[in-house]
Amino acid sequence: MEIIKYLLDRKVYLLTNVIILILGYYFIDKGIYLIDTQSTNSNIYVSIGTSLIATGIIVFLDLWKKLTVKKITGRIKNIINEAGIQWVSKKRDIDRYDNLIMNVKENIDICGYSLGSFFESFNDIIKNKSKNKNIIVRVLFVNPNSKAAKQRAKVEGKDVELFKQRITTFVTFFDKIDSVEIKQINVPLSSMIFRIDNVMFIGPHFYKKQSKSTLTIELSKEQWLFTEYQDEFNRMWEDATLIKI
């Protein structure tokens, strides 16, 4: 149906091209007829006819090429729009976070194994923002004593004690701030999830590659991929336990 609609939208263009092909056939046929009569114009008619047919074929091939490109481009666009993918970065630490954190109004959700870079960059800002009771911050760690955390530390070439130290620092810093909830879970993370209001950042945990060097995808709210990852975070959050000093 899409192909038919595309062709119907260009029916004048197609009709003109068909006429060119018919004229090309006519001139060739006329030229062949004149050969039998030994007319000097036969070659001219044949040349004109072949040129017209060649032009018609090229036009049809160009039309097909544009249709193919249009279908591919449209498909890619639909996938991106439907999923809500806004941007892809080659690393975790991107400047986009700064402005969003500074202007957060409602929610911050984040999960990780240690969140060391996140803490270093935004601890004071979040502590200040958390004074606004309308802002809820949920932080989810993988329990550093769990098999999942130990395996991840090994994969990244780190000591799991580093995870423990960073988590302790994080929890101590935000102690007694009611709007900042910190939990831990005993399962490996499917991916990094970092939500700031209506924007979410996700990214895989690759084998033997530092998390901070791994790609990050930005998602917009109200699209299905945002919802999928928000549901993933919420499921883990429900099964996690609060960390207390």
C-alpha positions as CSV (number, residue, x, y, z in Angstrom):
1,M,0.0,0.0,0.0
2,E,2.8,2.4,0.8
3,I,4.4,1.8,-2.6
4,I,1.1,2.3,-4.4
5,K,0.5,5.6,-2.5
6,Y,4.0,6.8,-3.3
7,L,3.5,6.0,-7.1
8,L,0.0,7.6,-7.1
9,D,1.4,10.8,-5.6
10,R,3.7,10.9,-8.7
11,K,1.2,9.9,-11.3
12,V,1.9,12.9,-13.6
13,Y,5.6,12.2,-13.4
14,L,5.0,8.5,-14.2
15,L,2.6,9.3,-17.0
16,T,5.1,11.7,-18.6
17,N,7.8,9.0,-18.4
18,V,5.5,6.4,-20.0
19,I,4.9,8.8,-22.9
20,I,8.7,9.3,-23.3
21,L,9.1,5.5,-23.5
22,I,6.3,5.2,-26.1
23,L,7.8,7.9,-28.2
24,G,11.2,6.2,-27.9
25,Y,9.6,2.9,-29.2
26,Y,7.8,4.9,-32.0
27,F,11.1,6.5,-33.2
28,I,13.0,3.2,-33.1
29,D,10.2,1.4,-35.0
30,K,10.1,4.3,-37.5
31,G,13.8,4.1,-38.0
32,I,13.8,0.4,-38.6
33,Y,11.0,0.9,-41.1
34,L,13.0,3.5,-42.9
35,I,16.0,1.2,-43.1
36,D,14.0,-1.0,-45.4
37,T,13.3,2.0,-47.6
38,Q,17.0,3.0,-47.5
39,S,16.1,6.4,-46.1
40,T,19.0,8.5,-44.8
41,N,16.8,9.5,-41.8
42,S,16.6,6.0,-40.4
43,N,19.7,6.4,-38.1
44,I,18.4,9.7,-36.8
45,Y,15.1,8.1,-35.8
46,V,16.8,5.1,-34.2
47,S,19.2,7.4,-32.2
48,I,16.4,9.6,-31.0
49,G,14.3,6.5,-30.0
50,T,17.1,4.8,-28.1
51,S,18.0,8.1,-26.3
52,L,14.3,8.5,-25.2
53,I,14.1,4.9,-24.0
54,A,17.4,5.2,-22.1
55,T,16.1,8.4,-20.5
56,G,12.9,6.6,-19.5
57,I,14.8,3.7,-17.9
58,I,17.0,6.1,-16.0
59,V,14.0,8.0,-14.7
60,F,12.3,4.7,-13.5
61,L,15.5,3.6,-11.8
62,D,15.9,7.0,-10.1
63,L,12.3,6.7,-9.0
64,W,12.9,3.3,-7.5
65,K,16.0,4.5,-5.8
66,K,14.1,7.3,-4.1
67,L,11.3,5.0,-3.1
68,T,13.8,2.6,-1.5
69,V,15.7,5.4,0.3
70,K,12.3,6.8,1.5
71,K,11.2,3.5,2.9
72,I,14.5,2.9,4.7
73,T,14.6,6.5,6.1
74,G,11.0,6.3,7.1
75,R,11.5,3.0,8.9
76,I,14.5,4.2,10.8
77,K,12.7,7.4,11.7
78,N,9.7,5.5,13.0
79,I,11.9,3.2,15.1
80,I,13.7,6.1,16.6
81,N,10.6,8.2,17.2
82,E,8.5,5.3,18.6
83,A,11.3,4.3,21.0
84,G,12.0,7.9,22.0
85,I,15.7,7.8,21.3
86,Q,17.0,11.4,21.4
87,W,20.8,11.0,21.3
88,V,23.6,8.5,21.6
89,S,27.0,9.3,23.3
90,K,30.2,7.3,23.2
91,K,30.7,7.7,27.0
92,R,28.8,7.9,30.3
93,D,30.1,11.3,31.5
94,I,28.3,13.8,29.3
95,D,27.7,17.5,29.7
96,R,23.9,17.0,29.2
97,Y,23.6,15.9,32.9
98,D,24.7,19.2,34.3
99,N,21.8,21.4,33.1
100,L,19.2,18.8,33.9
101,I,20.4,18.2,37.4
102,M,20.5,22.0,38.0
103,N,16.9,22.3,36.9
104,V,15.4,19.1,38.3
105,K,11.9,19.6,39.5
106,E,10.6,16.2,40.6
107,N,12.6,13.0,40.2
108,I,16.0,11.5,40.1
109,D,16.4,7.8,39.8
110,I,19.8,6.2,39.3
111,C,21.4,2.8,39.8
112,G,25.0,1.6,39.7
113,Y,27.7,-0.5,41.4
114,S,29.5,2.4,43.0
115,L,28.4,5.7,41.4
116,G,31.7,7.3,42.2
117,S,31.7,9.8,39.3
118,F,28.1,10.7,39.9
119,F,28.8,11.4,43.6
120,E,31.9,13.5,42.8
121,S,30.0,15.6,40.2
122,F,26.6,16.2,41.9
123,N,26.7,15.4,45.6
124,D,26.5,19.1,46.7
125,I,23.9,20.0,44.1
126,I,21.6,17.1,44.9
127,K,22.0,17.7,48.7
128,N,20.9,21.3,48.1
129,K,18.1,20.3,45.8
130,S,16.8,17.7,48.1
131,K,15.8,20.4,50.6
132,N,12.9,20.9,48.3
133,K,10.5,18.2,49.5
134,N,8.9,17.9,46.0
135,I,12.1,16.4,44.7
136,I,12.5,12.6,45.3
137,V,15.9,11.0,44.8
138,R,16.1,7.2,44.6
139,V,19.5,5.6,44.5
140,L,19.9,1.9,43.9
141,F,23.2,0.1,44.5
142,V,24.2,-3.5,43.9
143,N,25.1,-4.9,47.3
144,P,28.9,-4.9,47.4
145,N,28.9,-8.1,49.3
146,S,26.8,-9.9,46.6
147,K,28.2,-12.2,44.0
148,A,27.0,-9.8,41.3
149,A,29.1,-6.9,42.7
150,K,32.2,-9.1,43.2
151,Q,31.9,-10.4,39.6
152,R,31.5,-6.9,38.2
153,A,34.5,-5.6,40.2
154,K,36.5,-8.4,38.8
155,V,35.3,-7.7,35.2
156,E,36.3,-4.1,35.5
157,G,39.6,-4.9,37.1
158,K,38.7,-3.2,40.4
159,D,38.7,-4.3,44.0
160,V,35.2,-4.8,45.4
161,E,36.3,-2.9,48.5
162,L,36.3,0.2,46.3
163,F,32.6,-0.3,45.7
164,K,32.1,-0.6,49.5
165,Q,34.0,2.5,50.2
166,R,32.1,4.6,47.7
167,I,28.7,3.3,48.8
168,T,29.6,4.1,52.4
169,T,30.7,7.6,51.5
170,F,27.5,8.1,49.5
171,V,25.2,6.9,52.3
172,T,27.0,8.9,55.0
173,F,26.8,12.1,52.9
174,F,23.0,11.8,52.4
175,D,22.2,10.5,55.9
176,K,19.1,11.9,57.5
177,I,17.9,13.5,54.2
178,D,14.4,12.1,53.9
179,S,14.0,12.9,50.2
180,V,17.0,10.8,49.3
181,E,16.3,7.1,49.5
182,I,19.2,4.6,49.1
183,K,18.6,0.9,48.6
184,Q,20.7,-2.1,47.6
185,I,19.9,-5.2,45.6
186,N,21.7,-8.5,45.2
187,V,21.3,-9.0,41.5
188,P,23.4,-7.7,38.6
189,L,22.2,-4.6,36.8
190,S,20.8,-5.1,33.3
191,S,22.1,-1.6,32.4
192,M,22.8,1.8,33.7
193,I,19.5,3.7,34.3
194,F,19.7,7.4,35.2
195,R,16.4,9.4,35.1
196,I,16.1,13.1,35.6
197,D,12.5,14.2,35.5
198,N,11.3,13.5,31.9
199,V,14.7,12.5,30.5
200,M,16.4,9.2,30.9
201,F,19.9,7.9,30.2
202,I,20.6,4.2,29.7
203,G,23.7,2.2,28.8
204,P,25.0,-1.3,28.9
205,H,27.6,-2.8,31.2
206,F,30.1,-4.3,28.8
207,Y,32.5,-7.1,29.6
208,K,35.9,-5.9,30.8
209,K,35.2,-2.3,30.0
210,Q,34.9,0.6,32.5
211,S,31.3,1.8,32.9
212,K,32.4,5.4,32.4
213,S,33.8,4.6,29.0
214,T,30.6,2.9,27.8
215,L,28.0,4.4,25.5
216,T,25.0,6.3,26.7
217,I,21.5,6.6,25.1
218,E,19.2,9.5,25.9
219,L,15.5,8.7,26.0
220,S,12.4,11.0,26.2
221,K,9.4,10.3,28.3
222,E,6.0,9.1,27.0
223,Q,7.8,6.7,24.6
224,W,7.9,2.9,25.1
225,L,11.6,2.5,25.7
226,F,11.6,5.1,28.5
227,T,8.7,3.2,30.0
228,E,10.4,-0.2,29.7
229,Y,13.5,1.1,31.6
230,Q,11.5,2.9,34.2
231,D,9.5,-0.3,34.9
232,E,12.9,-2.1,35.1
233,F,14.1,0.3,37.8
234,N,10.8,0.2,39.7
235,R,10.9,-3.7,39.8
236,M,14.4,-3.7,41.2
237,W,13.5,-0.9,43.6
238,E,10.6,-2.9,45.0
239,D,12.8,-5.9,45.6
240,A,15.7,-3.9,47.1
241,T,16.3,-3.1,50.8
242,L,17.1,0.2,52.4
243,I,20.7,0.9,53.3
244,K,21.1,2.4,56.8
245,I,24.2,3.4,58.7
